[in-house]
């Protein structure tokens, strides 16, 4: 009887591990798909004089390209449990497309070599923190709460620096932003891992994966942008 109980427990753990790995791989696949869409849209628009003129001839279009993704992220957060996984994925890709369009100017501001270099540096930092968040047994809740407070501080400091335009402050804000989003990546990886339940249906797990992909996508994009501010070389 005891041997049967041990065998059942072992099978349950193995099933959980397999399901969890499949779920996390799906999260990374969805996130990677979003990043690819962002890069393709951003690079495509930056290479089109017509599109760049249409986008940045008025301040209303860039503003809309930030407002729309913000609205989508709020909607997904509030309705992820009630909408279908296909709709959630579509909204996520629309989100990634809008963000790609709004970030297209970085291809004109920074050299291609420095963008690629920053991307690989960001990817290395990002992946190491995701792995840490996934495998660590330490509860990162306290660290996550502290980093979220730090994020609000970075946002406020960034808004203030829009008026003061201090290069020294901009450098400090960028460094702190990198530290904050590096830590948040590990925290979010742990939170996303905790979303998984072996008893969930494939549809529910798919929606959880998409929502998790959105969180990691935002961590990567912000980490990349903050790193680019002091690693990127501006075009002459």
C-alpha positions in Angstrom: 0.0 0.0 0.0 2.8 2.3 0.9 4.7 1.5 -2.3 1.5 2.4 -4.3 1.2 5.7 -2.5 4.8 6.6 -3.2 4.5 5.6 -6.8 1.3 7.7 -7.2 3.0 10.7 -5.6 6.0 10.3 -7.9 3.8 10.1 -11.0 1.9 13.2 -9.8 5.1 15.2 -9.3 6.5 14.1 -12.7 3.2 15.1 -14.4 3.3 18.5 -12.7 6.9 19.0 -13.7 6.2 18.1 -17.4 3.1 20.3 -17.4 4.9 23.2 -15.8 7.8 23.1 -18.2 5.4 23.0 -21.1 3.5 26.0 -19.7 6.7 28.0 -19.1 7.9 27.2 -22.6 4.6 28.5 -24.0 5.1 31.7 -21.9 8.5 32.3 -23.5 7.2 31.4 -27.0 4.3 33.9 -26.7 6.7 36.6 -25.3 9.2 35.9 -28.1 6.5 36.2 -30.7 5.5 39.6 -29.2 9.1 40.8 -29.4 9.5 39.7 -33.0 6.3 41.6 -33.9 7.6 44.7 -32.1 11.0 44.5 -33.9 9.6 43.9 -37.3 7.0 46.7 -37.1 9.5 49.1 -35.6 12.2 48.3 -38.1 9.8 48.3 -41.0 8.4 51.7 -40.1 11.8 53.3 -39.5 12.8 52.3 -43.0 9.8 54.0 -44.6 9.9 57.8 -44.9 6.2 57.8 -45.6 5.3 56.0 -42.5 7.7 58.0 -40.3 6.2 61.2 -41.6 2.7 60.0 -41.0 3.5 58.8 -37.4 5.5 61.8 -36.2 4.0 64.7 -38.2 1.7 65.3 -35.3 2.0 64.5 -31.6 -1.4 62.9 -31.5 -0.3 59.7 -33.3 2.6 58.9 -31.0 0.4 59.6 -28.0 -2.3 57.2 -29.4 0.4 54.5 -29.9 1.2 54.7 -26.2 -2.4 55.1 -25.0 -3.7 52.1 -27.0 -1.2 49.6 -25.6 -1.9 50.9 -22.1 -5.6 50.4 -22.6 -5.0 46.9 -23.9 -2.9 45.9 -20.9 -5.6 47.2 -18.5 -8.2 45.3 -20.5 -6.3 42.0 -20.5 -5.5 42.3 -16.8 -9.2 42.8 -16.0 -10.8 40.4 -18.5 -8.2 37.6 -18.9 -10.4 35.1 -17.1 -13.5 35.8 -19.3 -12.1 36.3 -22.8 -10.9 33.5 -25.1 -7.3 32.6 -25.5 -7.4 33.5 -29.2 -8.7 37.0 -28.4 -6.1 37.5 -25.7 -3.3 36.5 -28.1 -4.7 38.9 -30.7 -4.8 41.8 -28.3 -1.3 41.0 -27.1 0.0 41.1 -30.7 -1.9 44.3 -31.4 -0.2 45.7 -28.2 3.2 44.6 -29.5 2.6 46.1 -32.9 1.6 49.5 -31.4 4.6 49.5 -29.2 6.8 48.6 -32.1 5.4 51.6 -34.1 5.9 53.9 -31.2 9.5 52.7 -30.7 10.4 52.9 -34.4 12.3 56.1 -33.8 15.1 54.4 -31.9 16.4 52.9 -35.2 16.9 56.5 -36.3 18.4 57.8 -33.1 20.8 54.9 -32.3 23.3 53.0 -34.5 22.3 49.5 -35.6 25.4 48.1 -34.0 24.6 49.6 -30.6 21.0 48.4 -30.7 22.1 44.9 -31.5 24.7 45.0 -28.8 22.2 46.3 -26.2 19.8 43.6 -27.3 22.2 40.8 -26.6 23.3 42.3 -23.3 19.6 42.7 -22.3 18.9 39.2 -23.4 21.7 37.7 -21.3 20.6 39.6 -18.2 16.9 38.8 -18.8 17.4 35.1 -19.3 19.7 34.7 -16.2 17.1 36.4 -14.0 14.2 34.4 -15.5 16.1 31.2 -14.7 16.9 32.4 -11.2 13.2 33.3 -10.6 12.1 29.9 -11.9 14.5 27.7 -9.9 15.0 29.6 -6.6 13.2 28.4 -3.5 13.4 31.9 -2.0 10.1 33.8 -1.8 10.7 37.0 -3.9 7.4 38.7 -2.8 9.1 41.2 -0.5 11.8 42.0 -3.1 9.1 42.4 -5.8 7.1 44.9 -3.6 10.3 46.9 -3.0 11.1 47.0 -6.7 7.6 48.1 -7.6 8.0 51.0 -5.3 11.3 51.7 -7.0 9.6 51.6 -10.3 7.2 54.3 -9.3 10.1 56.4 -8.1 11.9 55.9 -11.5 8.7 57.0 -13.3 8.3 60.1 -11.2 12.0 61.0 -11.5 11.8 60.5 -15.3 8.8 62.9 -15.5 10.5 65.5 -13.4 13.6 65.2 -15.6 11.5 65.9 -18.7 11.5 69.5 -17.4 15.0 69.8 -15.8 16.7 67.9 -18.7 19.7 66.9 -16.6 22.0 64.5 -18.3 23.5 63.3 -15.0 20.0 62.6 -13.6 19.1 60.8 -16.9 22.1 58.5 -16.5 21.2 57.7 -12.8 17.6 57.1 -13.7 18.7 54.7 -16.5 20.9 52.8 -14.2 18.2 52.5 -11.5 15.7 51.5 -14.2 18.0 48.6 -15.3 18.4 47.5 -11.7 14.6 47.6 -11.1 13.6 45.7 -14.2 16.4 43.2 -13.8 15.0 42.4 -10.4 11.3 42.5 -11.5 12.2 39.9 -14.2 13.1 37.4 -11.6 10.1 38.3 -9.5 7.7 38.1 -12.4 9.1 34.7 -13.5 8.4 33.3 -10.0 4.9 34.8 -10.1 4.2 33.4 -13.5 5.4 30.0 -12.4 2.9 30.2 -9.5 0.0 30.8 -11.9 0.3 27.2 -13.2 -2.1 24.6 -11.8 -2.0 21.0 -13.1 -5.8 20.9 -12.8 -6.4 23.8 -15.2 -7.8 23.2 -18.6 -5.6 23.8 -21.7 -7.7 26.9 -22.5 -7.1 28.4 -19.0 -3.3 27.6 -19.1 -3.1 29.1 -22.6 -4.6 32.4 -21.2 -2.3 32.3 -18.2 0.7 31.8 -20.6 -0.3 34.8 -22.7 -0.8 37.0 -19.6 2.6 35.8 -18.2 4.1 36.6 -21.6 2.8 40.2 -21.4 4.5 40.6 -18.0 7.8 39.3 -19.2 7.5 41.2 -22.5 7.1 44.5 -20.6 10.1 43.6 -18.4 12.3 43.0 -21.4 11.2 46.1 -23.3 11.8 48.4 -20.4 15.1 46.7 -19.5 16.2 47.1 -23.1 15.2 50.8 -23.3 16.9 51.8 -20.0 20.0 49.9 -21.0 20.0 51.5 -24.5 20.0 55.0 -22.9 23.6 54.5 -21.7 24.8 51.6 -23.9 23.5 53.0 -27.2 25.6 55.1 -29.5 23.6 57.9 -31.1 23.9 58.6 -34.8 26.0 61.6 -35.8 
